């Protein structure tokens, strides 16, 4: 199989708006030209009570796309901490009920500051008609999705690039190497194609970014190891 979609590369303007920048690239393939700054104005980077950026969630992006662009949006989810794998047999309405219940009481398997934000985002996404495809991250899935267009993906930046953990400096508003107390970094990219057991992807990062190729097993590993914050998922659309 040989697939390669033409998606122009963009470089993110801050250490925290990779999702908006990747979304802007992704949407350009469909003739929707919203800049990263435009997207960030309506789907902002979430912040903690201390002002530290927590990132932007694909469920928030999906809700925005459904409400303003009238697109059909699917999130393909591989999580085991917030999403229960038995939900694969449920209807979307039943999944929505489970997530709404979780929103009220939390979930014991994901006790992080990030989890309530993601549960809230899932709830909003499902309420506006977004679809959760609870599935497995495989070559078959990625190649099937690529036949329709590019894919928005969250990866573990540390796993993909053997990169150090980092702490956020509130003075410089940048992440700095901290291998002891630093956090693992999740990161948004656009998967654009596949050939000879390798995937093409656009990475908006100012340091490691570019139009790259990566072996299929490394990409799948990088997606699945974003499990730490339960954001090991993909997003696709249909116009």
N, C-alpha and C positions, 0 to 999 in steps of 0.2 A: 504494500500500500504506500502511495506517495501523495501526500496532501500538504499544500503550503498556501495559507491565506496571506494576502498582502495587508499587513497592519502596520502603519507608520509608528515608529518608536517615539515615545515622549519620556523626558526625564523629570522626576518628581522635584518639586520646589522646596520641600521640607522633609525632615526625617519621618514624618508621620502621615503624609498624604499619598502613600503608595496605592491605596485602594482607589481614590478618586482619579489618580493619574492612569492606572491600569484600566479603570472603567472608561475613561475618555478615549483611550486607544481602542478598546474593545468596541465601543459604540460607533466609532468612526467607520468601522467595517460595514456597518448597516446604514451609513449615510446620516448618522446623528452626530452632530458636531458641537458638543458641549465641552468647554475647556475644563481642566481639572479644578480651576478656581471657581467656575460656575457651579460645578458639582459640589465642591466643598462648602459653598455658601448655603446650599439647601440640604446637604447630607454631611454635616460637620464631623470632624474627628471627635470622638467621645473622650472626655477627660475625667480623671479621678477627682475626689474632693480636694486633693492637694495640688491640682492643676497639671498633673502628669498626663500626657496623652495616652489613651488606652486603645487608639486605633479606630477604624471604621469597619462596620460589619456588613457582610454581603447581604444579610437580611434587610438591613436599612437601605442599601442600594436597590435591592429587589422591590421593596415597598415603594420607593420613589419612582422606579421605572414603570411599575404597574399603574400608579396613580397619575403620573404626569405624561407618560409616553404611550400608555395603553398597550403595553407589551405583555406577552405571556412569559413568565419568568419561572424557572425551575432551579432549585438548589439541590445538588446531588451530594448527599451527606454520608460521611463514613464514621462519624462520632459514636462513642460508646458511653460517654459520661452524662451528657444531657439527653441525647436521643437514645431511647431504648430500642434495641435491635428487633424486638418482637413486634414493633410498630409497623414492620414491613407488610403485615397482613391487614393493616387498618386502612380505612378510607381517610381522605384528607380531613373530613369533618371530625372523625374520631381522633386523629392526631392533634388537631387544633384543640379539642377538649382536654387531652392529656397535657399539652403544653400550657394551656390556661390554668390548669390545676397546679402545675409545677410553678407557674408564675406566682401563685398565692403562697405556696409553702416551701419553695426551693427544692433542691435535690441533693441528697447526701453525697453522691459521687462527684460533685463538682462544687467544692467550697472555695471558690476563688472570687476576687472582686470582679472578675470578668464575666463569670457565669450569669449573674442576674441581668447584666446588660444584654447578653446573647439571648437569654430566655425572653426578655421583653421584646427584642428585635424579631425573634421567631414568631411571637404572638401577633405582632403588628403585620408581619409578612403574610401569615396564614389568614388573618382577618380580611385582607384586601384581595385574597384569591391566589396568593403565591402557592406553589406546589413544592413539597418536600419529597424527593426521591431518595429513600433510605436504601442504600445499595453498597456495593463494594468497589474500591478503587482498583480497576484492572485495565489492561491494555484494550480489552474488548470495549469497555465503556468509553474510554478516552477516544478511541478511533471512531466509534459510532457517533459520538458527539461532534468530533472534528469534521465529519462528512457534511454536517449542517452549517458549520461556522466555527470561529475561534471560541476559546473557553477561558473564562475568568477563573483563576485558581489561587488559593492560599497555600503557601509552602512554608516550611521551616527554613528560614534564611541560614540558620546555623548549620543545619544538616546539608543543605544544598552546596554551601560554599566552605564548609569546615571553618565557620566564622566564630569568633569569641562571643560569649555573652556580654551584655552591655547594661549600663545604668544610665538613666536620663538625668542630665545636668539642667536644672531649672534655670540657671543663669544664662548658659549658652544656648539652651533649647536644642541640644544635640545629645545623641547617645555616645557614651564613652566606654571603652573596653573595661570590663570588670568581671574577671573569670570566677570570682568567689561569690559576690553578692549580686551580680548582674542577672538580668532576665533573658530567657530565650526569646528570639525575635521571630514573629510570624510576618509574612510579607506577601503582597499581591503581585501576580504576574499574569500575562496573557499567553496561553498556549496557542500557537498559530499553525502548527503542522506536524507531520510525522513522516519519517523515511528511514528504512534500514535500522529498525529498533532504536531510533533516536527521535526525540521531540524537539521541534523548534519552539522558542518562546521569546517574548519581549519582557525584559526586566527593566523597570523604570528607575532603579536605584542609581544614585549619583556616583557610587563607588564601584559596585559590581555589575551595574546594569549594562544593557546592550541587547542585541539580537543574537541569541545563543542557541546552541544545541546541547542536549543532555541525554544520556542513555535512559532508556525507558524505566529500568528498575530504580535508577537514582531519582528520577522525577516522582515515581509512585511513592518511594520512600520519603521524599521531602514533603509530599502532600500528606501522607499518613502521619508523619511525626509532628504535624501542626495540631495533633490531638491534645497537646498540653493545655491549651485554652479552648478546646472543643471546637476549634474553627478549621477542622480538616474537611473542607468541602469545596465544591465547584459551583459556578453559576453559568447558566446558559439562557438564551432568550429565543423567542420566535416572534416575528413581526406579524 
